[in-house]
Amino acid sequence: MTETGLHGRLHVLGAAGSPYTRKVIAALRYRHIPYALHWGSHRNPLPGFPEPKVKLLPTVYVPNPDGGHVAKVDSTPILAELEHVVADRALQPSDPVMAFLDHLIEDYADEWLTKAMFHYRWSGSEDIEHAGPQLVFWHDPTTPDEAAEAASAFISRRQIDRLYVVGSNPTTSSTIEQSYQRLLPILDHMIAARGYVMGARPGTSDFALYGQLTQLGVVDPTPAALCAAHTPRLRAWIDRMEDLSGLEPQGEDWLDRTAARSHLGPLLGEIGRVYVPFLIANAGAAQAGLAEVETEIDGRAWTQPTFAYQAKCLVWLKQHAAALSDDDQAVCCSILAGTGCECLFER
């Protein structure tokens, strides 16, 4: 990549069951950035392309100006880097205050809402029975039935065994489910008012929420039924977000900072209710060298293994907050006051 553009189309290795793959490819469509999509597994990098340092989905292979490619992972820095390369149809609001709020909401979607996605998919029998074959046939629809059944059982067992790692367990299940159920009407009302979270055009946070909701709101039976029954507008919005290549955004379509409190307030309150307390407790456990996070979230006990990456997420949010001007920090604090997110500006 250079400051003036791309040196050819991107190649994306991804999976339909990966919220982060869906986030990235929908954003690329919206931004009119050319790409080739390859369905596959992070365990098997594309032949002829370099291996990433960490194998994750999606893996985006970026062309070098002198030939070859660089393999990149992690949807957040991938999309952020593209903001510096392709100017048109930006995902980050031009107002620094709104850009910070967009970052916060994206982080919540990527790191908290994924707990709900994983929890619902691998906790209930109906969802497990649906997810196993779905993942197999997404990967390769020509898989013979007998092989698909064995692969489905293997994948399901492996994912169920990983539930505790992402924070889903008998202690946390009610907190996760109630948080998702509160989120649905919050987003539904925001879409009714403006069309998107960040105004009349989507921000990075819209695509991050969309990515998780492609699974929660569409694929997995239990959370999808909740979305369809209670928030049909949101259910329709998920489908519309898949391809926004025809949308013609204008600069004035961004949510203005003066309207941020009224529009974003309920969502920021939900983030401050569950995600920010988790971030702080997780970072404290990581700093103390503890293997387990034990805290209280939303009035209930919370326990899970310490998550090193999410400790970094808190650092990055605080660094973003500290980089704002004094005036912009004051505006952010005013918008966040009483939501539980204002502590991100504490030093």
C-alpha positions in Angstrom: 0.0 0.0 0.0 1.0 3.6 -0.5 -0.5 6.9 0.3 -1.9 7.2 -3.2 -3.6 3.9 -3.6 -3.4 0.2 -4.0 -1.1 -1.6 -6.4 -3.7 -4.1 -7.5 -6.6 -5.9 -6.0 -6.6 -7.5 -2.6 -7.0 -11.2 -2.0 -9.1 -12.2 1.0 -9.0 -15.6 2.6 -12.1 -16.0 4.7 -15.1 -18.1 5.8 -18.8 -17.4 5.7 -19.1 -18.3 9.4 -16.4 -15.7 10.4 -18.0 -12.4 11.5 -14.7 -10.6 10.8 -14.6 -12.0 7.3 -18.1 -10.7 6.7 -17.2 -7.3 8.3 -14.2 -6.9 5.9 -15.7 -8.0 2.7 -18.9 -5.8 3.2 -16.6 -2.8 4.0 -14.6 -3.5 0.8 -17.7 -3.7 -1.3 -19.0 -0.4 0.2 -15.6 1.3 -0.4 -15.4 0.0 -4.0 -12.0 -1.6 -3.2 -11.3 -4.4 -5.7 -10.7 -7.8 -4.1 -10.8 -11.6 -4.8 -12.5 -13.7 -2.2 -11.2 -17.2 -1.4 -13.2 -19.3 0.9 -11.0 -21.4 3.1 -9.5 -22.1 6.5 -6.9 -20.1 8.4 -5.0 -23.3 8.8 -4.3 -23.4 5.1 -3.0 -20.2 3.7 -3.4 -19.5 0.0 -0.9 -21.3 -2.2 1.6 -18.9 -3.7 1.0 -16.3 -1.1 3.1 -15.6 2.1 2.0 -17.0 5.4 0.8 -14.4 8.0 2.7 -14.2 11.3 -0.5 -15.3 13.0 -3.1 -17.4 11.2 -6.5 -15.8 11.5 -9.5 -15.1 9.4 -9.8 -13.1 7.4 -6.3 -13.0 6.0 -5.9 -10.1 3.5 -3.1 -10.3 1.0 -2.0 -6.8 0.0 -0.1 -6.3 -3.2 3.4 -4.7 -3.0 4.4 -2.0 -5.5 7.4 -4.2 -6.6 5.5 -7.4 -6.8 4.4 -10.1 -4.4 2.0 -9.6 -1.4 2.0 -8.9 2.3 -0.3 -11.1 4.5 -2.3 -9.1 7.0 -4.7 -10.2 9.7 -7.0 -8.5 12.3 -9.9 -6.7 10.7 -9.5 -3.5 12.8 -6.0 -2.5 11.6 -6.7 -3.8 8.1 -9.7 -1.4 7.7 -7.8 1.4 9.5 -4.9 1.1 7.1 -7.1 1.2 4.1 -8.4 4.6 5.4 -4.9 6.0 4.7 -4.7 4.4 1.2 -8.1 5.0 -0.3 -9.7 8.4 0.4 -13.2 7.9 -1.1 -16.1 6.5 0.9 -14.3 6.6 4.2 -15.4 4.5 7.2 -14.0 6.8 9.8 -15.8 10.1 10.6 -13.8 13.2 9.9 -14.7 14.7 13.3 -12.1 13.4 15.8 -14.8 13.0 18.6 -17.0 10.9 16.3 -14.0 8.9 15.1 -13.2 8.0 18.8 -16.8 6.9 19.4 -16.8 4.9 16.2 -13.6 3.1 17.4 -15.2 2.4 20.8 -18.3 0.9 19.2 -16.3 -1.1 16.7 -14.2 -2.5 19.6 -17.3 -3.5 21.5 -18.8 -5.3 18.5 -15.5 -7.1 17.8 -14.6 -8.1 21.3 -17.8 -8.3 23.4 -20.6 -9.1 20.9 -18.5 -12.1 19.6 -19.0 -13.6 23.1 -22.7 -13.7 22.4 -22.1 -15.2 18.9 -19.9 -17.9 20.2 -22.1 -18.5 23.3 -25.4 -18.9 21.3 -23.8 -21.0 18.6 -22.2 -23.6 20.9 -24.4 -23.7 24.0 -27.8 -25.1 23.0 -28.4 -28.4 21.2 -30.5 -26.9 18.4 -27.8 -24.3 17.6 -25.0 -26.9 17.8 -26.8 -29.3 15.5 -27.3 -26.5 13.0 -23.8 -25.0 13.2 -21.7 -28.1 12.7 -23.0 -29.1 9.2 -23.3 -25.4 8.2 -19.6 -24.8 8.9 -18.6 -27.9 6.9 -20.7 -27.1 3.9 -19.7 -23.4 3.9 -16.1 -24.6 3.6 -16.9 -27.1 0.8 -20.4 -27.9 -0.4 -19.2 -31.0 -2.3 -18.2 -32.7 1.0 -19.8 -36.2 1.0 -22.4 -36.8 3.7 -20.4 -39.3 5.7 -17.3 -37.2 5.7 -19.4 -34.1 6.5 -21.0 -35.8 9.5 -17.6 -36.8 10.9 -16.2 -33.3 10.3 -19.2 -31.7 11.9 -18.9 -33.7 15.0 -15.2 -32.9 15.2 -15.7 -29.1 14.7 -18.5 -29.0 17.2 -16.6 -30.8 19.9 -13.6 -28.5 19.4 -15.7 -25.3 19.5 -17.7 -26.4 22.5 -14.5 -27.1 24.4 -13.4 -23.5 23.6 -16.5 -21.8 25.0 -14.9 -21.1 28.3 -12.0 -19.4 26.6 -14.2 -16.6 25.1 -16.1 -16.2 28.4 -19.2 -18.4 27.9 -19.8 -20.6 30.9 -22.7 -21.2 33.4 -21.6 -18.2 35.5 -21.6 -15.8 32.6 -24.4 -17.1 30.3 -27.2 -14.9 31.7 -25.1 -11.8 31.4 -24.2 -12.6 27.8 -27.8 -13.4 26.8 -29.4 -10.4 28.5 -26.8 -8.1 26.9 -27.6 -9.3 23.4 -31.3 -9.1 24.1 -31.0 -5.4 25.2 -28.8 -4.6 22.2 -31.4 -5.6 19.6 -34.0 -2.8 20.3 -31.2 -0.3 20.9 -29.9 -0.9 17.4 -33.4 -1.1 15.9 -34.2 2.4 17.3 -31.0 3.8 16.0 -31.5 2.5 12.5 -35.1 3.8 12.5 -33.8 7.3 13.4 -30.7 7.6 11.1 -30.3 4.5 9.0 -26.9 3.6 10.5 -25.1 3.9 13.8 -22.8 6.7 12.7 -25.5 8.7 10.9 -26.9 8.5 7.4 -23.8 6.6 6.3 -22.0 3.7 7.8 -18.9 3.9 9.9 -16.4 1.1 10.8 -18.6 0.4 13.8 -21.6 -0.3 11.5 -19.6 -3.0 9.7 -18.3 -4.5 12.9 -21.9 -4.8 14.3 -23.0 -6.2 11.0 -20.3 -8.8 11.0 -21.4 -10.3 14.3 -25.1 -10.0 13.4 -24.6 -12.0 10.2 -24.3 -14.9 12.6 -26.4 -13.9 15.6 -29.3 -12.3 13.6 -29.4 -14.6 10.6 -27.6 -18.0 11.0 -27.9 -19.4 14.5 -31.5 -20.4 15.3 -31.9 -19.1 18.8 -30.5 -15.6 18.5 -31.8 -15.2 14.9 -35.3 -16.0 16.1 -35.1 -13.3 18.7 -33.9 -10.8 16.1 -36.7 -11.7 13.6 -39.4 -11.7 16.3 -38.6 -8.5 18.1 -36.6 -6.3 15.7 -37.6 -7.0 12.0 -36.1 -3.6 11.0 -32.7 -4.7 12.3 -33.1 -8.1 10.6 -33.7 -6.3 7.3 -30.8 -3.9 7.9 -28.4 -6.9 8.2 -29.3 -7.9 4.7 -28.9 -4.4 3.3 -25.5 -4.0 4.9 -24.1 -6.9 2.9 -23.7 -4.8 -0.2 -23.8 -1.0 0.1 -21.8 -0.5 -3.1 -24.6 1.6 -4.5 -24.9 4.0 -1.6 -23.6 7.5 -2.4 -22.4 8.9 1.0 -22.1 12.7 1.5 -19.9 14.4 4.1 -22.9 15.8 5.9 -24.3 12.3 6.4 -22.0 11.7 9.4 -23.6 12.0 12.8 -22.8 15.4 14.2 -21.2 15.6 17.7 -24.1 17.7 18.9 -26.5 14.8 18.2 -24.1 12.1 19.4 -25.5 11.9 23.0 -29.1 11.5 22.0 -28.4 9.0 19.1 -25.6 7.0 20.6 -26.5 7.3 24.3 -28.4 4.0 24.8 -25.7 2.0 22.9 -22.9 3.7 24.8 -24.7 2.9 28.0 -24.8 -0.8 27.1 -21.1 -0.7 26.3 -20.4 0.9 29.7 -22.6 -1.5 31.4 -20.9 -4.7 30.3 -17.9 -4.2 28.0 -15.9 -1.5 29.7 -16.1 -3.2 33.1 -14.8 -6.4 31.5 -12.0 -4.6 29.8 -10.8 -3.0 33.0 -11.0 -6.3 35.0 -9.3 -8.2 32.2 -6.5 -5.7 32.0 -6.0 -5.7 35.7 -5.8 -9.5 35.7 -3.3 -9.4 32.8 -1.1 -6.8 34.6 -1.1 -8.9 37.8 -0.2 -12.0 35.8 -3.4 -13.8 36.7 -4.7 -16.7 34.6 -8.4 -15.9 35.4 -10.5 -12.8 35.4 -12.9 -12.7 38.3 -15.2 -9.6 38.6 -18.8 -8.5 38.6 -20.6 -7.4 35.5 -24.2 -6.1 35.4 -24.7 -7.2 39.0 -23.6 -10.8 38.4 -20.4 -12.7 38.8 -18.1 -13.0 35.8 -15.2 -15.4 35.4 -13.1 -16.4 32.4 -9.5 -16.9 31.3 -7.5 -13.7 31.0 -7.5 -12.5 27.4 -4.2 -10.8 26.4 -5.4 -9.3 23.2 -8.4 -7.6 24.9 -6.0 -6.1 27.4 -4.3 -4.4 24.4 -7.7 -3.2 23.2 -8.1 -1.2 26.4 -4.6 0.3 25.9 -5.4 1.3 22.3 -8.7 2.9 23.3 -7.0 4.9 26.1 -4.2 5.9 23.7 -6.8 7.1 21.2 -8.6 9.1 23.9 -5.3 10.7 25.1 -4.4 11.7 21.6 -7.5 13.9 21.2 -7.1 17.6 21.9 -8.2 18.9 25.3 -11.3 20.4 23.8 -12.3 17.2 22.0 -11.6 15.2 25.2 -14.0 17.5 27.0 -16.7 16.9 24.4 -16.2 13.1 24.5 -16.4 13.2 28.3 -19.6 15.1 28.1 -21.1 12.7 25.6 -20.0 9.7 27.7 -21.0 11.1 31.1 -23.0 8.6 33.0 -22.6 5.8 30.5 -19.8 4.0 32.3 -17.5 4.6 29.3 -16.1 7.9 30.7 -13.5 6.1 32.7 -11.6 5.5 29.4 -10.5 9.2 29.8 -9.1 8.7 33.2 -5.3 8.8 33.5 
